[in-house]
Amino acid sequence: MRRGSAWLLTLVLLAGAGGAGWWWWQQRQGVQDPTTARDQMQAQGPQGQAAPQGPGAPRQGAPGGARPRRPGGAGGVPVPVTVAEAVRRDLALTVDALGTVVPLESVVVRTQLDGQLMEVNFREGQEVAEGDVLARVDDRNTRAALQQAEAKRAYDQAQLANARVDLQRYQSLARGAGVTQQQVDTQRAQVAMLEAQVRQDEAAIEQARTQLGFATIRSPLAGRVGIRQVDPGNIVRSSDTNGIVTVTQMAPIGVTFTLPQQELPRLMRALAGGPVPVETLPGPGNAPVARGTLLTVDNAVDPTTGTIKAKATFANEDRVLWPGAFVNLRLRIEVLPQATVVPLVSIQRGPEGSYAFVVREDRTVEQRPVTIGQMTLTDAVVQAGIQPGERVVTSGGLRLSAGTRVAVADENAPARPQGAGPRRTADARETPN
């Protein structure tokens, strides 16, 4: 009996829950979306009647049933564009490359005389001239060796002088048969040996002087010294890897870079025609542009990368280029004389090839196919299709088609200040901001 009551109670609860869910769903469907209601009201006339439908019915927002003009249509609102004029001029063809600044000369200054470093006569980062004294090494042992060599020479010179006097005596006695010819010859040989000994002493003196000169370390070139590697008081040796300091030539300076091997023929033609100008491109911080010339091209193409290595030199009087830095370079390797040039942005490409929109006298555009030659980052050479003096569209071309009326913006007009009045463009009415 209890089990039957429990089942009955469960069925009643399930039935109640189902009824409540059905009621909630009906209430939700009965609530109308405000957007839907607004659309239904707009579809009715002023007296609640439905708006007329069909081809002859007037469009909403168009008085008198007139259709609004389509922007960019043949008879519609002119499309605002900017234009540029095709000009005939010499066009410089350039090649860009990434280079590394390298000094033309850089020397690690090391001692040639082992000993204690006594003096350092430079400041880190100082500009030095060739021959300036950079450091001094203890030279006492070398100076003593020089004095010893000089004393040895003096001793041998005295021996030589005595031998020469004896030779003269023997030669006099030999004429009177006082001595034999063998004694004369022996004394002559003794003089020759002493003369050779004196020359050997002079060579030893020169060597000692050279070693003494090594005690004074001088700059081998004009440049900038780096950070000192050894402090005074340390023992320095000629085998030290880091040396005492590095002197780097800063002006002039070189830049090495690589170009694709396909550019090698043009590069060699440019070198044969004279100096090839090279300039750096402005980098971060508005770094000034450095100008130089191409020095040489390597004698082999790298087979791994398919590139050719080249080197340019720059005067670098203002120290713009720093050894080890990366710089962007631009080489002018060819000049096209009197070419018809248009902005590169005016050239578009379609299924049938390249074309450009040319603005005609009646302010409509003509989609004209063109033949493009050489191109730079900003300009393109037109070989056929456009004549100098014609105007081509540089922006706004995505909204154009053949015959579209355009409003040419005045690119030479000064910038309008903030909050100024309505803007006016050519062939366009004033439009409020």
C-alpha positions as CSV (number, residue, x, y, z in Angstrom):
1,M,0.0,0.0,0.0
2,R,2.8,2.4,0.9
3,R,4.7,1.5,-2.3
4,G,1.6,2.4,-4.4
5,S,1.3,5.8,-2.7
6,A,4.9,6.6,-3.3
7,W,4.5,5.9,-7.0
8,L,1.4,8.0,-7.2
9,L,3.1,10.9,-5.5
10,T,6.1,10.7,-7.9
11,L,3.7,10.8,-11.0
12,V,1.9,13.9,-9.6
13,L,5.2,15.8,-9.1
14,L,6.4,15.0,-12.6
15,A,3.1,16.1,-14.1
16,G,3.4,19.4,-12.2
17,A,6.9,20.0,-13.3
18,G,6.0,19.4,-16.9
19,G,3.0,21.8,-16.7
20,A,5.2,24.5,-15.2
21,G,7.8,24.1,-18.0
22,W,5.1,24.3,-20.7
23,W,3.7,27.5,-19.2
24,W,7.2,29.2,-19.0
25,W,7.9,28.3,-22.7
26,Q,4.6,29.8,-23.9
27,Q,5.3,33.0,-21.9
28,R,8.7,33.3,-23.5
29,Q,7.4,32.9,-27.0
30,G,4.8,35.4,-26.3
31,V,7.3,38.2,-25.5
32,Q,8.1,40.0,-28.8
33,D,11.6,41.2,-29.6
34,P,11.7,45.1,-29.8
35,T,13.6,45.0,-33.1
36,T,11.0,42.7,-34.6
37,A,8.2,44.9,-33.4
38,R,9.9,48.0,-34.9
39,D,10.3,46.3,-38.3
40,Q,6.7,45.3,-38.3
41,M,5.6,48.9,-37.5
42,Q,7.8,50.2,-40.3
43,A,6.2,47.7,-42.7
44,Q,2.8,49.3,-42.1
45,G,1.5,52.6,-43.4
46,P,0.6,55.7,-41.3
47,Q,-2.8,54.3,-40.5
48,G,-1.5,50.8,-39.7
49,Q,-1.8,49.6,-43.2
50,A,1.0,47.6,-44.8
51,A,3.4,49.5,-46.9
52,P,3.0,48.9,-50.6
53,Q,5.2,46.2,-52.1
54,G,6.3,45.4,-55.7
55,P,8.5,46.9,-58.4
56,G,6.5,50.2,-58.6
57,A,6.5,50.9,-54.8
58,P,8.7,53.7,-53.6
59,R,11.8,52.8,-51.6
60,Q,12.1,53.7,-48.0
61,G,14.2,56.9,-47.5
62,A,14.0,57.9,-51.2
63,P,11.5,60.7,-51.8
64,G,9.1,60.3,-54.8
65,G,10.2,56.7,-55.2
66,A,13.6,57.7,-56.7
67,R,16.4,55.3,-56.3
68,P,19.5,56.6,-54.4
69,R,22.7,57.1,-56.4
70,R,25.3,54.5,-56.1
71,P,28.8,55.8,-55.2
72,G,31.2,55.1,-58.0
73,G,28.6,54.5,-60.7
74,A,28.8,56.0,-64.1
75,G,26.2,58.7,-63.1
76,G,26.6,58.4,-59.3
77,V,28.6,60.3,-56.7
78,P,32.2,60.8,-57.7
79,V,34.7,58.5,-56.0
80,P,37.4,60.5,-54.2
81,V,40.9,59.5,-55.4
82,T,44.4,60.8,-55.4
83,V,46.4,61.0,-58.6
84,A,50.0,61.4,-59.9
85,E,51.3,62.5,-63.2
86,A,53.4,60.3,-65.3
87,V,56.8,62.0,-65.9
88,R,59.8,61.4,-68.2
89,R,63.0,61.5,-66.2
90,D,66.2,59.5,-65.4
91,L,65.4,56.7,-63.0
92,A,68.1,55.3,-60.7
93,L,67.8,51.6,-60.2
94,T,69.0,50.5,-56.8
95,V,69.7,47.3,-54.9
96,D,69.3,47.0,-51.1
97,A,71.5,44.8,-49.0
98,L,72.3,44.2,-45.3
99,G,75.9,44.8,-44.5
100,T,78.3,44.6,-41.5
101,V,80.6,47.5,-40.7
102,V,84.3,46.4,-40.6
103,P,87.4,48.5,-40.0
104,L,89.9,48.7,-42.9
105,E,92.6,48.2,-40.3
106,S,92.4,46.8,-36.7
107,V,95.5,45.8,-34.6
108,V,95.7,44.0,-31.3
109,V,98.6,45.7,-29.6
110,R,100.9,43.1,-27.9
111,T,104.3,43.5,-26.4
112,Q,107.3,42.0,-28.3
113,L,109.4,42.1,-25.1
114,D,108.5,40.0,-22.1
115,G,108.6,41.9,-18.9
116,Q,106.6,44.0,-16.4
117,L,104.2,46.6,-17.8
118,M,105.5,49.9,-16.3
119,E,103.3,52.6,-17.9
120,V,100.0,52.9,-19.8
121,N,99.9,56.2,-21.7
122,F,96.4,56.2,-23.2
123,R,92.8,56.6,-22.1
124,E,90.3,54.1,-23.1
125,G,88.4,55.3,-26.2
126,Q,91.0,57.8,-27.1
127,E,91.8,58.7,-30.7
128,V,95.6,58.2,-31.3
129,A,97.9,58.9,-34.2
130,E,100.3,56.5,-35.7
131,G,103.5,56.3,-33.6
132,D,101.9,57.6,-30.4
133,V,103.4,55.9,-27.3
134,L,100.8,53.6,-25.7
135,A,102.7,51.8,-23.0
136,R,106.2,51.0,-21.7
137,V,107.7,47.7,-20.5
138,D,110.6,47.2,-18.1
139,D,113.8,47.6,-20.2
140,R,116.6,47.3,-17.7
141,N,117.8,43.9,-18.9
142,T,117.7,45.0,-22.5
143,R,119.6,48.2,-21.8
144,A,122.3,46.2,-20.0
145,A,122.5,43.8,-22.9
146,L,123.1,46.8,-25.2
147,Q,125.8,48.1,-23.1
148,Q,127.5,44.7,-23.0
149,A,127.4,44.5,-26.8
150,E,128.9,48.0,-27.1
151,A,131.7,47.1,-24.7
152,K,132.5,43.9,-26.7
153,R,132.7,45.9,-29.9
154,A,135.2,48.3,-28.3
155,Y,137.4,45.4,-27.1
156,D,137.4,43.8,-30.6
157,Q,138.1,47.2,-32.2
158,A,141.2,47.6,-30.1
159,Q,142.3,44.1,-31.0
160,L,141.8,44.9,-34.6
161,A,143.9,48.1,-34.4
162,N,146.8,46.2,-32.8
163,A,146.6,43.4,-35.5
164,R,146.8,46.0,-38.3
165,V,149.9,47.5,-36.7
166,D,151.6,44.1,-36.5
167,L,150.7,43.4,-40.1
168,Q,152.4,46.6,-41.2
169,R,155.6,45.5,-39.3
170,Y,155.6,42.1,-40.8
171,Q,155.3,43.5,-44.2
172,S,158.3,45.8,-43.6
173,L,160.4,42.9,-42.2
174,A,159.4,40.6,-45.1
175,R,161.0,43.0,-47.6
176,G,164.3,42.7,-45.7
177,A,163.9,38.9,-45.2
178,G,163.4,39.5,-41.5
179,V,160.3,37.3,-41.4
180,T,158.9,34.6,-43.7
181,Q,156.0,35.1,-46.0
182,Q,154.0,32.6,-44.0
183,Q,154.1,34.9,-40.9
184,V,152.9,37.8,-43.0
185,D,150.0,35.8,-44.4
186,T,149.0,34.6,-40.9
187,Q,149.0,38.2,-39.6
188,R,146.8,39.3,-42.5
189,A,144.3,36.5,-41.7
190,Q,144.3,37.6,-38.1
191,V,143.3,41.2,-39.1
192,A,140.5,39.8,-41.3
193,M,139.1,37.8,-38.4
194,L,139.1,40.7,-36.1
195,E,137.3,42.9,-38.7
196,A,134.6,40.2,-39.0
197,Q,134.4,40.1,-35.2
198,V,133.8,43.9,-35.1
199,R,131.0,43.6,-37.7
200,Q,129.4,40.8,-35.6
201,D,129.6,43.1,-32.5
202,E,127.8,45.9,-34.5
203,A,125.0,43.4,-35.4
204,A,124.7,42.4,-31.7
205,I,124.4,46.1,-30.8
206,E,121.7,46.7,-33.4
207,Q,119.8,43.7,-32.1
208,A,120.1,45.0,-28.5
209,R,118.8,48.4,-29.7
210,T,115.9,46.8,-31.4
211,Q,115.0,44.9,-28.3
212,L,115.3,48.1,-26.3
213,G,112.9,49.8,-28.7
214,F,110.3,47.0,-28.1
215,A,110.1,48.2,-24.5
216,T,108.3,51.3,-25.8
217,I,105.0,50.2,-27.3
218,R,103.7,52.6,-30.0
219,S,100.5,52.7,-32.0
220,P,100.9,51.0,-35.4
221,L,98.1,53.1,-37.0
222,A,95.8,56.0,-36.4
223,G,92.5,55.1,-34.8
224,R,90.6,54.6,-31.7
225,V,91.8,52.5,-28.8
226,G,89.4,50.1,-27.1
227,I,89.2,48.9,-23.5
228,R,92.5,48.2,-21.8
229,Q,93.1,44.5,-21.3
230,V,96.1,44.7,-18.9
231,D,96.8,47.0,-16.0
232,P,100.3,48.4,-15.1
233,G,102.3,46.2,-12.9
234,N,101.4,42.9,-14.7
235,I,103.8,40.7,-16.5
236,V,103.2,40.9,-20.2
237,R,104.4,38.4,-22.8
238,S,104.4,38.3,-26.6
239,S,102.3,35.1,-26.5
240,D,99.4,36.8,-24.6
241,T,96.2,36.3,-26.6
242,N,94.3,39.5,-25.7
243,G,97.3,41.8,-25.8
244,I,97.3,45.2,-24.1
245,V,94.6,47.0,-26.2
246,T,93.1,47.0,-29.7
247,V,93.5,50.0,-32.0
248,T,90.8,50.3,-34.7
249,Q,90.8,52.6,-37.7
250,M,87.5,54.5,-37.7
251,A,87.9,56.8,-40.8
252,P,87.7,55.6,-43.5
253,I,85.8,52.5,-42.7
254,G,84.4,49.6,-44.7
255,V,81.1,47.7,-45.0
256,T,80.9,44.1,-46.3
257,F,77.6,42.8,-47.7
258,T,76.3,40.0,-49.9
259,L,74.1,40.2,-53.0
260,P,72.4,37.4,-55.0
261,Q,74.6,36.1,-57.7
262,Q,72.0,37.2,-60.3
263,E,73.0,40.8,-59.6
264,L,76.7,40.1,-60.4
265,P,76.5,41.1,-64.1
266,R,74.8,44.4,-63.4
267,L,77.3,45.0,-60.6
268,M,80.3,44.4,-62.7
269,R,78.9,46.7,-65.5
270,A,78.4,49.4,-62.9
271,L,82.0,49.0,-61.7
272,A,83.3,49.2,-65.2
273,G,81.4,52.4,-65.8
274,G,82.9,54.3,-62.8
275,P,82.4,54.6,-59.0
276,V,79.2,53.0,-57.8
277,P,77.5,55.1,-55.1
278,V,76.5,53.4,-51.9
279,E,74.5,54.9,-49.1
280,T,73.1,53.7,-45.8
281,L,69.4,53.8,-45.1
282,P,68.1,55.7,-42.0
283,G,67.7,53.4,-39.1
284,P,66.2,53.7,-35.6
285,G,66.7,57.1,-34.0
286,N,66.9,59.0,-37.4
287,A,70.5,58.1,-37.8
288,P,72.2,60.3,-40.5
289,V,72.8,58.8,-43.9
290,A,76.4,57.9,-44.7
291,R,77.5,57.9,-48.3
292,G,80.4,56.0,-49.9
293,T,81.5,54.0,-52.9
294,L,81.8,50.3,-53.8
295,L,85.3,49.2,-53.3
296,T,85.4,45.7,-54.8
297,V,83.6,42.4,-55.4
298,D,84.8,39.1,-54.2
299,N,86.5,36.7,-56.7
300,A,84.1,33.8,-56.1
301,V,80.4,33.1,-55.5
302,D,79.6,31.3,-52.3
303,P,78.2,28.0,-53.6
304,T,76.3,27.3,-50.4
305,T,74.2,30.4,-50.4
306,G,74.5,31.5,-54.1
307,T,75.6,35.0,-53.1
308,I,78.5,37.2,-53.9
309,K,80.4,39.2,-51.3
310,A,81.2,42.8,-51.8
311,K,82.8,45.7,-49.9
312,A,82.2,49.4,-49.8
313,T,84.1,52.2,-48.2
314,F,82.8,55.3,-46.3
315,A,84.7,58.4,-45.2
316,N,83.0,58.2,-41.8
317,E,84.3,61.6,-40.7
318,D,81.3,62.0,-38.3
319,R,81.7,58.5,-36.9
320,V,78.2,57.4,-37.9
321,L,79.4,53.9,-38.8
322,W,80.7,51.7,-35.9
323,P,82.7,48.5,-36.4
324,G,80.6,45.4,-36.0
325,A,77.2,47.1,-36.5
326,F,74.6,46.0,-39.0
327,V,73.5,48.6,-41.6
328,N,71.0,48.7,-44.5
329,L,72.7,49.7,-47.7
330,R,71.4,50.9,-51.0
331,L,73.5,50.7,-54.2
332,R,72.8,52.6,-57.3
333,I,73.9,50.2,-60.0
334,E,72.1,51.5,-63.1
335,V,70.3,54.6,-64.4
336,L,67.6,54.4,-67.0
337,P,67.7,57.7,-69.1
338,Q,64.5,59.5,-69.9
339,A,62.1,56.7,-68.8
340,T,58.3,57.2,-68.3
341,V,57.8,56.8,-64.6
342,V,54.7,56.4,-62.5
343,P,54.2,55.6,-58.8
344,L,54.4,51.9,-58.1
345,V,51.1,52.1,-56.2
346,S,49.2,53.1,-59.3
347,I,50.0,49.7,-61.0
348,Q,47.4,47.0,-60.4
349,R,47.3,43.4,-61.7
350,G,44.4,41.5,-63.0
351,P,43.7,38.3,-64.9
352,E,44.9,39.9,-68.2
353,G,48.1,41.5,-66.7
354,S,49.0,44.9,-65.4
355,Y,46.8,47.9,-65.7
356,A,46.3,51.4,-64.3
357,F,43.4,53.8,-64.0
358,V,44.0,56.9,-66.1
359,V,42.0,60.0,-65.3
360,R,40.5,61.6,-68.5
361,E,39.6,65.2,-69.1
362,D,35.9,64.6,-68.2
363,R,36.8,63.3,-64.8
364,T,36.1,59.7,-65.6
365,V,38.7,56.9,-65.5
366,E,39.9,54.5,-68.1
367,Q,41.2,51.1,-67.2
368,R,44.3,50.9,-69.4
369,P,46.6,47.9,-69.8
370,V,50.3,48.8,-69.4
371,T,53.6,47.1,-70.0
372,I,55.9,47.5,-67.0
373,G,59.7,47.5,-67.1
374,Q,62.1,48.0,-64.2
375,M,60.7,48.8,-60.8
376,T,62.0,50.3,-57.6
377,L,60.5,50.5,-54.1
378,T,58.4,53.5,-55.1
379,D,58.4,53.9,-58.9
380,A,57.7,51.8,-62.0
381,V,58.9,52.3,-65.5
382,V,56.0,52.1,-68.1
383,Q,57.2,50.8,-71.4
384,A,53.8,51.1,-73.1
385,G,50.3,52.2,-72.3
386,I,50.8,55.6,-70.6
387,Q,52.3,58.8,-72.0
388,P,54.1,61.5,-70.0
389,G,51.7,64.0,-68.6
390,E,48.8,61.6,-68.1
391,R,47.4,61.3,-64.6
392,V,47.1,57.9,-62.9
393,V,45.1,57.0,-59.8
394,T,47.4,56.3,-56.8
395,S,44.7,55.6,-54.1
396,G,41.0,54.7,-54.2
397,G,41.4,52.4,-57.1
398,L,39.6,49.5,-55.4
399,R,36.3,51.3,-55.9
400,L,36.8,52.1,-59.5
401,S,35.8,50.5,-62.8
402,A,36.0,51.7,-66.4
403,G,34.0,55.0,-66.8
404,T,33.7,55.8,-63.1
405,R,33.5,59.5,-62.2
406,V,36.1,60.6,-59.7
407,A,36.8,63.5,-57.5
408,V,40.5,64.3,-57.5
409,A,41.8,65.2,-54.1
410,D,44.1,68.2,-53.9
411,E,47.3,66.6,-52.7
412,N,49.1,70.0,-52.5
413,A,46.6,71.6,-50.1
414,P,47.9,72.3,-46.6
415,A,46.8,70.0,-43.8
416,R,43.5,71.2,-42.3
417,P,43.8,72.1,-38.6
418,Q,41.7,70.3,-36.0
419,G,38.2,71.6,-35.8
420,A,38.4,73.5,-39.1
421,G,35.4,74.0,-41.4
422,P,34.1,71.6,-44.0
423,R,36.6,70.0,-46.4
424,R,36.4,70.8,-50.1
425,T,37.8,68.5,-52.8
426,A,37.9,69.1,-56.5
427,D,34.7,68.3,-58.2
428,A,33.0,67.6,-54.9
429,R,30.5,69.5,-52.8
430,E,31.3,70.7,-49.3
431,T,30.6,68.0,-46.8
432,P,30.4,68.7,-43.1
433,N,32.9,67.0,-40.7
